[in-house]
């Protein structure tokens, strides 16, 4: 895990979601699961 979810603040998380970077989150989730 890159630790992003643990350390990102709520505003950053909202900004990422607003930008529609769902694929980024999915790719990291896949990396963590692998």
C-alpha positions in Angstrom: 0.0 0.0 0.0 1.2 3.5 -0.8 -0.5 4.8 2.3 -2.4 7.6 0.4 -5.8 6.8 1.8 -4.4 6.8 5.4 -2.8 10.2 5.0 -4.8 12.2 2.5 -7.0 14.9 4.1 -10.7 15.1 3.3 -10.4 18.0 1.0 -7.8 16.2 -1.1 -10.0 13.1 -1.2 -12.9 15.2 -2.4 -10.8 17.0 -5.0 -9.6 13.6 -6.4 -13.2 12.3 -6.5 -14.3 15.5 -8.2 -11.6 15.1 -10.8 -13.0 11.6 -11.4 -9.7 9.8 -10.7 -11.6 6.5 -9.9 -9.2 4.6 -12.1 -6.3 5.7 -10.0 -7.9 4.4 -6.8 -8.8 1.2 -8.5 -5.3 0.6 -9.8 -3.9 1.2 -6.3 -6.5 -1.1 -4.7 -5.5 -3.8 -7.3 -1.8 -3.3 -6.4 -2.6 -3.7 -2.7 -4.6 -6.8 -3.3 -2.0 -8.4 -5.5 
